[in-house]
């Protein structure tokens, strides 16, 4: 097994997490993960930072449709909006 050789296997991300957790996950997993956002990236960009911080978001390793944003784009929007300046 890979973990016995000092390697951590990829995680099959799936479930709901708060935005602070996803902000950290998307830093490491980039476009290997997708975040579900109702009405897509445009809606995320229009959302106030406080609303983004307070939500639970779905994450998956596959893009199930147009409302699933690649991890790097999700993280970039949060950076641009200064949602988590301290992380």
C-alpha positions in Angstrom: 0.0 0.0 0.0 1.2 3.5 -0.8 0.7 4.8 2.7 3.1 2.2 4.0 5.8 3.6 1.7 5.3 7.1 3.1 2.9 8.3 0.4 -0.6 9.4 1.0 -3.1 8.3 -1.6 -5.3 10.8 -3.2 -8.6 11.4 -1.4 -11.8 11.0 -3.3 -13.3 14.2 -2.0 -17.1 14.2 -1.7 -19.4 15.8 0.7 -20.2 19.2 2.3 -17.7 21.4 4.0 -17.5 25.0 5.1 -15.7 27.5 2.9 -12.7 27.8 5.2 -12.0 24.1 4.8 -12.5 24.2 1.0 -10.2 27.2 0.8 -7.5 25.1 2.2 -8.4 22.0 0.2 -8.4 23.9 -3.1 -4.9 25.2 -2.4 -3.5 21.6 -2.5 -5.9 19.9 -4.8 -6.5 22.8 -7.3 -8.4 21.5 -10.3 -8.6 17.9 -9.0 -11.7 19.0 -7.1 -14.9 20.9 -8.0 -17.1 23.0 -5.8 -20.9 23.0 -6.3 -22.2 26.6 -6.5 -25.9 27.2 -7.3 -26.1 29.3 -10.4 -22.3 28.9 -11.0 -19.3 31.2 -10.8 -21.3 34.4 -11.6 -23.4 33.8 -8.5 -20.3 33.2 -6.4 -18.8 36.5 -7.6 -22.0 38.4 -6.7 -22.2 36.8 -3.2 -21.1 38.9 -0.2 -18.0 37.6 1.6 -19.9 37.0 4.8 -22.4 34.8 3.0 -19.6 32.8 1.4 -18.0 32.3 4.8 -21.2 31.1 6.4 -22.2 28.5 3.7 -21.5 24.8 3.4 -20.4 23.8 -0.1 -20.4 20.5 -1.9 -17.1 19.2 -3.2 -16.4 16.4 -5.6 -13.6 15.0 -7.7 -15.7 15.2 -10.8 -17.5 18.1 -12.5 -21.1 17.1 -12.4 -22.3 20.1 -14.5 -21.9 23.8 -15.2 -22.6 24.7 -11.6 -19.5 22.9 -10.4 -16.5 25.3 -10.4 -12.9 24.0 -10.6 -11.0 24.4 -7.3 -8.6 26.9 -8.6 -11.4 29.2 -9.8 -13.3 28.9 -6.5 -10.2 29.7 -4.6 -9.3 32.7 -6.9 -12.8 34.2 -6.4 -12.4 33.9 -2.6 -8.9 35.5 -2.8 -10.2 38.4 -5.0 -13.1 39.0 -2.6 -10.7 38.8 0.4 -13.0 36.2 2.1 -10.1 34.7 4.1 -7.3 37.2 4.4 -5.8 35.3 7.4 -5.6 31.8 5.8 
